Amino acid sequence: MNKIETFEQFMATTKGNIGLSDFMVNILIAAILSGLLGLIYVKFGKSLSNRKQFAANFVIITLTTMLIITIVKSSLALSLGLVGALSIIRFRTAIKEPEELAYMFLTISIGLGMGASQTQITVTGFVFIALIIIARSFFKKNEQKANFFINLNLKNSEFSLDNMKKILADHCNKVELKRIDDRKDEIDIVLNVEFSSFEDIEKLKTIFKQTYPEISMSIFEDKGLV
């Protein structure tokens, strides 16, 4: 047997094939874990985007990842083919916040672990990470004082950072800048603030309207849009 035949045999060799019953068990566990992750993200996530809509993709991503890994792990040739296929794909997922990326990686990790039949390690790792997320959220909830998000949209020509900081300092107990999106003709600003009373909210709305006549302003509670 020459080297070429040996290499071809090596490339065609399959190993570690999983039975249908084991595959069904793994895919069920993967679906449960990704579903629980979605619930955790909706409940304890801090993203400003629609968390329910984003979390609805977790199960599909997990199961798709698991299916791919289950198929390609049995053959080196299929694994190399997967690398080639992914090299021509461009993913354009709109990830605006690091938290979204972290949950996406965790979702893919569940699929990878279950696809590789590492059930105990995957479940144990998921439980451990989930407990950390819940515990961190609990402690941050006790520490956090800012209680509202403000989304401001105004013309670039009207915007003055120093003036806006002064207005916010006069009407808010605490201000945290979360995001600035600077477009061609307008700017979006997201702030996390603390108000002492509803009267302060009304005063802030009034002064913003007087200072920036064309401003658009949204105020919502700090759990975000779920």
Backbone as CSV, one residue per row, in Angstrom:
resi,resn,N_x,N_y,N_z,CA_x,CA_y,CA_z,C_x,C_y,C_z
1,MET,0.859,-1.201,0.000,0.000,0.000,0.000,0.891,1.246,0.000
2,ASN,0.764,2.047,-1.066,1.600,3.232,-1.151,1.061,4.364,-0.284
3,LYS,1.823,5.473,-0.253,1.452,6.590,0.619,0.152,7.252,0.185
4,ILE,-0.079,7.325,-1.141,-1.307,7.949,-1.634,-2.522,7.149,-1.194
5,GLU,-2.470,5.838,-1.315,-3.588,4.998,-0.889,-3.810,5.102,0.617
6,THR,-2.710,5.173,1.362,-2.827,5.309,2.821,-3.498,6.626,3.196
7,PHE,-3.107,7.694,2.506,-3.703,9.003,2.777,-5.187,9.015,2.414
8,GLU,-5.542,8.427,1.271,-6.940,8.369,0.858,-7.757,7.550,1.837
9,GLN,-7.192,6.473,2.341,-7.914,5.657,3.319,-8.103,6.422,4.628
10,PHE,-7.057,7.174,4.988,-7.142,7.977,6.215,-8.227,9.042,6.098
11,MET,-8.288,9.664,4.924,-9.288,10.714,4.707,-10.699,10.140,4.713
12,ALA,-10.855,8.909,4.256,-12.185,8.311,4.156,-12.600,7.587,5.421
13,THR,-11.672,7.450,6.356,-11.967,6.705,7.577,-13.018,7.440,8.412
14,THR,-13.979,6.714,8.854,-14.993,7.269,9.753,-14.874,6.600,11.102
15,LYS,-15.093,7.372,12.125,-15.006,6.823,13.478,-15.903,7.639,14.394
16,GLY,-16.231,7.019,15.479,-17.046,7.715,16.459,-18.474,7.970,16.010
17,ASN,-19.001,7.131,15.132,-20.382,7.312,14.696,-21.326,7.146,15.880
18,ILE,-22.334,7.985,15.956,-23.285,7.952,17.062,-24.585,7.307,16.599
19,GLY,-25.164,6.500,17.468,-26.421,5.854,17.142,-27.571,6.841,17.137
20,LEU,-28.654,6.456,16.466,-29.802,7.345,16.373,-30.409,7.644,17.732
21,SER,-30.479,6.629,18.601,-31.072,6.836,19.927,-30.237,7.813,20.754
22,ASP,-28.906,7.658,20.695,-28.032,8.582,21.426,-28.128,9.996,20.856
23,PHE,-28.241,10.069,19.542,-28.367,11.374,18.899,-29.646,12.080,19.339
24,MET,-30.736,11.344,19.424,-32.013,11.936,19.843,-31.941,12.428,21.285
25,VAL,-31.250,11.654,22.138,-31.091,12.082,23.535,-30.273,13.369,23.601
26,ASN,-29.167,13.412,22.843,-28.302,14.595,22.847,-29.012,15.833,22.309
27,ILE,-29.770,15.654,21.245,-30.440,16.814,20.645,-31.555,17.327,21.563
28,LEU,-32.174,16.412,22.320,-33.200,16.836,23.275,-32.568,17.634,24.412
29,ILE,-31.427,17.145,24.919,-30.733,17.866,25.987,-30.259,19.231,25.489
30,ALA,-29.740,19.277,24.262,-29.282,20.542,23.683,-30.429,21.540,23.572
31,ALA,-31.609,21.053,23.161,-32.771,21.929,23.039,-33.191,22.474,24.406
32,ILE,-33.147,21.621,25.421,-33.530,22.045,26.771,-32.548,23.086,27.309
33,LEU,-31.247,22.815,27.136,-30.235,23.746,27.643,-30.314,25.102,26.952
34,SER,-30.463,25.088,25.634,-30.554,26.361,24.910,-31.842,27.102,25.235
35,GLY,-32.924,26.361,25.474,-34.175,26.995,25.894,-34.039,27.658,27.257
36,LEU,-33.377,26.959,28.183,-33.128,27.542,29.506,-32.227,28.764,29.411
37,LEU,-31.234,28.701,28.523,-30.350,29.852,28.331,-31.130,31.056,27.828
38,GLY,-32.090,30.813,26.936,-32.929,31.903,26.452,-33.732,32.542,27.569
39,LEU,-34.283,31.718,28.460,-35.044,32.243,29.593,-34.146,33.059,30.527
40,ILE,-32.926,32.565,30.745,-31.979,33.281,31.602,-31.618,34.627,30.985
41,TYR,-31.417,34.631,29.671,-31.052,35.878,28.996,-32.179,36.907,29.077
42,VAL,-33.408,36.465,28.860,-34.550,37.384,28.933,-34.723,37.926,30.345
43,LYS,-34.509,37.065,31.339,-34.748,37.445,32.732,-33.614,38.287,33.312
44,PHE,-32.375,37.894,33.040,-31.242,38.513,33.718,-30.345,39.334,32.799
45,GLY,-30.613,39.338,31.494,-29.795,40.115,30.574,-30.001,41.608,30.757
46,LYS,-29.002,42.377,30.344,-29.054,43.834,30.471,-29.058,44.531,29.115
47,SER,-29.193,43.786,28.057,-29.162,44.369,26.720,-30.348,45.292,26.511
48,LEU,-30.140,46.347,25.712,-31.212,47.291,25.420,-32.088,46.824,24.265
49,SER,-31.615,45.839,23.521,-32.386,45.344,22.383,-33.510,44.438,22.863
50,ASN,-34.327,43.963,21.914,-35.437,43.086,22.247,-34.897,41.710,22.602
51,ARG,-34.804,41.403,23.886,-34.154,40.180,24.340,-34.953,38.933,23.983
52,LYS,-36.255,39.025,23.987,-37.068,37.861,23.617,-36.828,37.467,22.164
53,GLN,-36.752,38.453,21.306,-36.530,38.179,19.890,-35.143,37.576,19.660
54,PHE,-34.146,38.091,20.354,-32.785,37.574,20.211,-32.674,36.166,20.783
55,ALA,-33.293,35.921,21.948,-33.216,34.621,22.603,-33.947,33.537,21.825
56,ALA,-34.918,33.922,20.992,-35.668,32.935,20.210,-34.772,32.188,19.223
57,ASN,-33.602,32.739,18.929,-32.681,32.096,17.990,-31.764,31.077,18.651
58,PHE,-31.720,31.051,19.982,-30.750,30.207,20.675,-30.930,28.722,20.353
59,VAL,-32.162,28.249,20.386,-32.409,26.820,20.148,-31.987,26.431,18.741
60,ILE,-32.345,27.255,17.764,-32.004,26.942,16.368,-30.494,26.919,16.176
61,ILE,-29.800,27.910,16.729,-28.340,27.966,16.583,-27.679,26.767,17.263
62,THR,-28.155,26.426,18.457,-27.582,25.295,19.183,-27.759,23.986,18.430
63,LEU,-28.981,23.726,17.972,-29.251,22.470,17.288,-28.533,22.390,15.942
64,THR,-28.429,23.516,15.244,-27.701,23.526,13.980,-26.221,23.246,14.200
65,THR,-25.643,23.888,15.217,-24.237,23.635,15.545,-24.005,22.180,15.924
66,MET,-24.905,21.634,16.723,-24.782,20.238,17.133,-24.852,19.303,15.932
67,LEU,-25.783,19.562,15.019,-25.929,18.718,13.830,-24.664,18.738,12.982
68,ILE,-24.092,19.930,12.797,-22.875,20.047,11.998,-21.729,19.275,12.632
69,ILE,-21.533,19.454,13.943,-20.436,18.776,14.629,-20.647,17.266,14.624
70,THR,-21.872,16.813,14.812,-22.153,15.375,14.797,-21.805,14.759,13.450
71,ILE,-22.069,15.497,12.385,-21.802,14.975,11.034,-20.308,14.975,10.722
72,VAL,-19.638,16.101,10.977,-18.248,16.231,10.524,-17.251,15.531,11.435
73,LYS,-17.619,15.235,12.688,-16.642,14.638,13.594,-16.280,13.212,13.196
74,SER,-17.092,12.592,12.354,-16.842,11.213,11.951,-15.862,11.100,10.801
75,SER,-15.467,12.221,10.197,-14.601,12.151,9.024,-13.724,13.386,8.939
76,LEU,-12.427,13.168,8.774,-11.513,14.290,8.608,-11.807,15.050,7.324
77,ALA,-12.197,14.331,6.288,-12.505,14.978,5.010,-13.688,15.928,5.150
78,LEU,-14.709,15.501,5.887,-15.865,16.366,6.113,-15.477,17.579,6.954
79,SER,-14.580,17.390,7.902,-14.133,18.497,8.741,-13.409,19.545,7.908
80,LEU,-12.539,19.087,7.027,-11.829,20.023,6.146,-12.794,20.705,5.184
81,GLY,-13.792,19.952,4.735,-14.796,20.543,3.860,-15.590,21.622,4.561
82,LEU,-15.869,21.431,5.861,-16.585,22.438,6.641,-15.773,23.723,6.736
83,VAL,-14.458,23.585,6.959,-13.585,24.760,7.026,-13.643,25.532,5.715
84,GLY,-13.596,24.809,4.613,-13.659,25.462,3.312,-14.989,26.145,3.072
85,ALA,-16.074,25.491,3.498,-17.406,26.073,3.302,-17.581,27.340,4.119
86,LEU,-17.126,27.309,5.365,-17.281,28.477,6.234,-16.406,29.640,5.795
87,SER,-15.318,29.348,5.074,-14.423,30.417,4.639,-15.054,31.318,3.582
88,ILE,-16.104,30.835,2.912,-16.747,31.653,1.881,-18.070,32.244,2.376
89,ILE,-18.391,32.003,3.645,-19.628,32.542,4.220,-19.296,33.777,5.036
90,ARG,-20.089,34.806,4.869,-19.894,36.036,5.635,-21.120,36.245,6.521
91,PHE,-20.917,36.158,7.827,-22.015,36.345,8.764,-22.154,37.831,9.068
92,ARG,-23.371,38.340,8.932,-23.627,39.769,9.148,-24.571,39.982,10.324
93,THR,-24.438,39.156,11.364,-25.303,39.294,12.531,-25.049,40.629,13.222
94,ALA,-26.127,41.358,13.507,-25.990,42.680,14.135,-25.810,42.514,15.638
95,ILE,-24.565,42.429,16.071,-24.251,42.327,17.493,-23.767,43.695,17.949
96,LYS,-24.583,44.393,18.717,-24.245,45.752,19.129,-23.684,45.811,20.539
97,GLU,-23.890,44.766,21.347,-23.464,44.805,22.723,-22.673,43.549,23.068
98,PRO,-21.625,43.669,23.892,-20.798,42.510,24.256,-21.611,41.382,24.899
99,GLU,-22.651,41.725,25.632,-23.460,40.703,26.284,-24.107,39.778,25.255
100,GLU,-24.572,40.334,24.157,-25.174,39.516,23.112,-24.156,38.533,22.548
101,LEU,-22.926,38.990,22.349,-21.880,38.130,21.818,-21.537,37.012,22.803
102,ALA,-21.519,37.328,24.096,-21.213,36.322,25.110,-22.262,35.214,25.121
103,TYR,-23.532,35.597,25.048,-24.598,34.587,25.023,-24.562,33.782,23.723
104,MET,-24.187,34.430,22.626,-24.094,33.714,21.359,-22.997,32.655,21.416
105,PHE,-21.862,32.995,22.017,-20.783,32.029,22.169,-21.216,30.866,23.060
106,LEU,-21.944,31.167,24.124,-22.420,30.116,25.012,-23.404,29.201,24.286
107,THR,-24.252,29.775,23.466,-25.193,28.982,22.671,-24.455,28.027,21.741
108,ILE,-23.449,28.543,21.054,-22.666,27.704,20.142,-21.897,26.641,20.917
109,SER,-21.403,26.985,22.103,-20.658,26.034,22.921,-21.522,24.838,23.316
110,ILE,-22.771,25.106,23.619,-23.688,24.001,23.951,-23.817,23.068,22.757
111,GLY,-23.988,23.648,21.570,-24.089,22.826,20.369,-22.828,22.029,20.097
112,LEU,-21.668,22.657,20.311,-20.399,21.956,20.113,-20.244,20.793,21.083
113,GLY,-20.546,21.049,22.348,-20.400,20.009,23.365,-21.322,18.826,23.134
114,MET,-22.573,19.108,22.822,-23.523,18.018,22.603,-23.238,17.298,21.283
115,GLY,-22.770,18.025,20.280,-22.406,17.388,19.021,-21.223,16.457,19.171
116,ALA,-20.328,16.779,20.111,-19.171,15.923,20.390,-19.484,14.856,21.428
117,SER,-20.750,14.772,21.833,-21.218,13.780,22.822,-20.559,13.964,24.195
118,GLN,-20.179,15.199,24.511,-19.628,15.517,25.830,-20.762,16.008,26.728
119,THR,-21.704,15.114,26.981,-22.943,15.502,27.656,-22.700,15.987,29.079
120,GLN,-21.977,15.204,29.872,-21.782,15.560,31.278,-21.018,16.875,31.425
121,ILE,-19.968,17.030,30.634,-19.173,18.263,30.711,-20.010,19.462,30.277
122,THR,-20.789,19.291,29.202,-21.599,20.401,28.693,-22.665,20.821,29.701
123,VAL,-23.370,19.848,30.257,-24.422,20.157,31.237,-23.825,20.796,32.488
124,THR,-22.720,20.227,32.971,-22.069,20.776,34.169,-21.591,22.203,33.922
125,GLY,-20.953,22.419,32.776,-20.482,23.759,32.444,-21.618,24.749,32.317
126,PHE,-22.724,24.326,31.695,-23.877,25.211,31.547,-24.456,25.601,32.902
127,VAL,-24.616,24.620,33.791,-25.181,24.896,35.120,-24.282,25.869,35.877
128,PHE,-22.976,25.648,35.801,-22.026,26.517,36.501,-22.095,27.951,35.972
129,ILE,-22.091,28.101,34.653,-22.152,29.439,34.051,-23.491,30.108,34.354
130,ALA,-24.583,29.326,34.302,-25.909,29.885,34.599,-25.978,30.408,36.028
131,LEU,-25.383,29.669,36.965,-25.375,30.119,38.361,-24.571,31.408,38.519
132,ILE,-23.479,31.512,37.776,-22.674,32.742,37.825,-23.480,33.924,37.285
133,ILE,-24.195,33.715,36.173,-25.006,34.783,35.583,-26.074,35.259,36.563
134,ILE,-26.756,34.298,37.189,-27.831,34.638,38.122,-27.277,35.357,39.352
135,ALA,-26.163,34.828,39.901,-25.570,35.441,41.090,-25.066,36.848,40.785
136,ARG,-24.411,37.016,39.628,-23.905,38.340,39.246,-25.043,39.334,39.072
137,SER,-26.130,38.876,38.460,-27.281,39.744,38.269,-27.895,40.158,39.600
138,PHE,-27.923,39.228,40.547,-28.497,39.527,41.861,-27.686,40.589,42.586
139,PHE,-26.351,40.442,42.583,-25.507,41.407,43.280,-25.518,42.759,42.591
140,LYS,-25.524,42.756,41.259,-25.564,44.027,40.530,-26.892,44.734,40.745
141,LYS,-27.955,43.947,40.890,-29.273,44.546,41.120,-29.299,45.285,42.445
142,ASN,-28.626,44.702,43.446,-28.589,45.352,44.752,-27.712,46.603,44.737
143,GLU,-26.687,46.604,43.864,-25.777,47.739,43.819,-26.287,48.862,42.931
144,GLN,-27.020,48.495,41.878,-27.412,49.495,40.879,-28.479,50.447,41.413
145,LYS,-28.249,51.723,41.198,-29.188,52.734,41.642,-29.916,53.400,40.484
146,ALA,-29.228,53.468,39.328,-29.880,54.079,38.169,-31.104,53.258,37.790
147,ASN,-32.218,53.929,37.507,-33.469,53.195,37.365,-34.186,53.410,36.040
148,PHE,-33.641,54.201,35.132,-34.296,54.415,33.849,-33.248,54.506,32.730
149,PHE,-33.668,54.092,31.544,-32.883,54.348,30.346,-33.539,55.483,29.570
150,ILE,-32.719,56.360,29.028,-33.199,57.453,28.179,-32.552,57.308,26.808
151,ASN,-33.376,57.308,25.779,-32.896,57.260,24.399,-33.205,58.602,23.744
152,LEU,-32.159,59.321,23.343,-32.311,60.647,22.750,-31.898,60.605,21.281
153,ASN,-32.705,61.242,20.450,-32.390,61.379,19.032,-32.517,62.861,18.661
154,LEU,-31.436,63.440,18.144,-31.461,64.861,17.798,-30.502,65.122,16.646
155,LYS,-30.612,66.316,16.096,-29.774,66.705,14.977,-28.336,66.920,15.449
156,ASN,-27.392,66.578,14.581,-25.984,66.787,14.907,-25.676,68.255,15.170
157,SER,-26.340,69.121,14.421,-26.086,70.553,14.562,-26.542,71.092,15.921
158,GLU,-27.503,70.397,16.561,-28.012,70.849,17.854,-27.184,70.322,19.023
159,PHE,-26.464,69.249,18.794,-25.845,68.523,19.901,-24.668,69.281,20.506
160,SER,-24.659,69.354,21.824,-23.544,69.905,22.586,-23.375,69.044,23.828
161,LEU,-22.276,68.325,23.915,-22.066,67.398,25.022,-22.003,68.129,26.359
162,ASP,-21.322,69.241,26.409,-21.205,69.985,27.665,-22.566,70.486,28.146
163,ASN,-23.362,71.013,27.219,-24.684,71.505,27.581,-25.587,70.376,28.064
164,MET,-25.509,69.229,27.386,-26.342,68.092,27.778,-25.924,67.556,29.144
165,LYS,-24.631,67.504,29.408,-24.153,67.050,30.714,-24.668,67.952,31.825
166,LYS,-24.704,69.255,31.578,-25.199,70.189,32.590,-26.683,69.988,32.854
167,ILE,-27.469,69.791,31.787,-28.905,69.570,31.953,-29.167,68.296,32.753
168,LEU,-28.466,67.233,32.404,-28.657,65.956,33.103,-28.222,66.056,34.561
169,ALA,-27.121,66.750,34.822,-26.636,66.883,36.200,-27.617,67.650,37.074
170,ASP,-28.364,68.571,36.468,-29.325,69.375,37.234,-30.610,68.613,37.559
171,HIS,-30.911,67.556,36.810,-32.203,66.888,36.979,-32.100,65.400,37.318
172,CYS,-30.890,64.845,37.331,-30.717,63.415,37.614,-29.715,63.228,38.746
173,ASN,-29.950,62.219,39.563,-29.019,61.917,40.642,-27.762,61.209,40.132
174,LYS,-27.929,60.427,39.061,-26.816,59.652,38.522,-27.006,59.498,37.023
175,VAL,-25.919,59.590,36.269,-25.985,59.472,34.817,-24.854,58.570,34.336
176,GLU,-25.197,57.582,33.511,-24.198,56.712,32.887,-24.442,56.706,31.383
177,LEU,-23.414,57.066,30.641,-23.513,57.036,29.178,-23.333,55.606,28.698
178,LYS,-24.331,55.076,27.985,-24.297,53.692,27.521,-23.871,53.576,26.059
179,ARG,-24.365,54.462,25.210,-24.038,54.337,23.788,-24.295,55.655,23.057
180,ILE,-23.442,55.938,22.065,-23.646,57.061,21.155,-23.521,56.544,19.731
181,ASP,-24.548,56.731,18.934,-24.533,56.376,17.513,-24.556,57.668,16.711
182,ASP,-23.445,57.987,16.098,-23.298,59.240,15.345,-23.507,58.957,13.867
183,ARG,-24.629,59.435,13.313,-24.922,59.251,11.897,-24.624,60.542,11.131
184,LYS,-25.001,60.564,9.862,-24.670,61.700,9.016,-25.343,62.980,9.484
185,ASP,-26.647,62.903,9.735,-27.390,64.122,10.076,-27.951,64.119,11.496
186,GLU,-27.841,62.990,12.195,-28.431,62.909,13.521,-27.581,62.044,14.429
187,ILE,-27.885,62.100,15.700,-27.135,61.352,16.695,-28.100,60.723,17.685
188,ASP,-27.842,59.464,18.053,-28.627,58.745,19.050,-27.775,58.557,20.295
189,ILE,-28.368,58.847,21.451,-27.652,58.727,22.725,-28.498,57.891,23.681
190,VAL,-27.876,56.896,24.309,-28.554,56.066,25.302,-27.892,56.295,26.651
191,LEU,-28.701,56.653,27.650,-28.205,56.960,28.986,-28.932,56.108,30.021
192,ASN,-28.223,55.736,31.073,-28.828,55.084,32.229,-28.814,56.096,33.370
193,VAL,-29.988,56.458,33.874,-30.062,57.555,34.844,-30.910,57.166,36.048
194,GLU,-30.738,57.942,37.097,-31.535,57.781,38.311,-32.298,59.069,38.588
195,PHE,-33.603,58.938,38.767,-34.458,60.070,39.117,-34.922,59.940,40.562
196,SER,-35.086,61.073,41.214,-35.607,61.068,42.583,-37.129,61.008,42.600
197,SER,-37.753,61.562,41.549,-39.214,61.596,41.515,-39.679,61.736,40.077
198,PHE,-40.975,61.524,39.860,-41.556,61.682,38.533,-41.540,63.151,38.095
199,GLU,-41.529,64.048,39.072,-41.456,65.459,38.728,-40.139,65.787,38.016
200,ASP,-39.058,65.119,38.427,-37.763,65.340,37.775,-37.792,64.879,36.323
201,ILE,-38.530,63.807,36.053,-38.655,63.325,34.678,-39.361,64.371,33.816
202,GLU,-40.444,64.926,34.352,-41.201,65.929,33.607,-40.367,67.195,33.374
203,LYS,-39.612,67.579,34.383,-38.750,68.763,34.242,-37.680,68.534,33.179
204,LEU,-37.090,67.320,33.181,-36.057,67.011,32.199,-36.629,67.014,30.780
205,LYS,-37.810,66.457,30.609,-38.457,66.466,29.297,-38.695,67.899,28.818
206,THR,-39.133,68.747,29.729,-39.435,70.135,29.372,-38.187,70.891,28.946
207,ILE,-37.116,70.738,29.727,-35.893,71.474,29.406,-35.247,70.969,28.126
208,PHE,-35.358,69.670,27.877,-34.820,69.122,26.627,-35.588,69.665,25.418
209,LYS,-36.909,69.742,25.545,-37.729,70.261,24.446,-37.433,71.742,24.178
210,GLN,-37.179,72.471,25.245,-36.866,73.887,25.081,-35.481,74.089,24.464
211,THR,-34.530,73.269,24.861,-33.152,73.419,24.382,-32.965,72.843,22.986
212,TYR,-33.594,71.680,22.746,-33.482,71.000,21.438,-34.892,70.785,20.882
213,PRO,-35.433,71.742,20.149,-36.839,71.678,19.691,-37.179,70.432,18.871
214,GLU,-36.214,69.879,18.140,-36.496,68.739,17.279,-36.083,67.406,17.895
215,ILE,-35.832,67.387,19.184,-35.370,66.169,19.840,-36.493,65.138,19.957
216,SER,-36.117,63.867,19.834,-37.029,62.752,20.129,-36.491,62.056,21.368
217,MET,-37.384,61.757,22.296,-36.939,61.266,23.601,-37.798,60.084,24.036
218,SER,-37.144,58.992,24.439,-37.836,57.817,24.966,-37.261,57.486,26.331
219,ILE,-38.139,57.213,27.282,-37.715,56.846,28.632,-38.358,55.508,28.976
220,PHE,-37.518,54.547,29.394,-38.076,53.251,29.774,-37.302,52.664,30.947
221,GLU,-37.946,51.765,31.645,-37.394,51.174,32.858,-36.169,50.335,32.535
222,ASP,-35.254,50.177,33.529,-33.920,49.663,33.247,-33.856,48.193,32.904
223,LYS,-34.966,47.468,32.872,-34.944,46.077,32.430,-34.844,45.984,30.915
224,GLY,-35.017,47.113,30.241,-34.910,47.108,28.800,-36.192,46.712,28.129
225,LEU,-36.132,46.543,26.817,-37.298,46.151,26.041,-37.314,44.639,25.914
226,VAL,-38.163,43.947,26.651,-38.241,42.489,26.604,-39.423,42.040,25.795
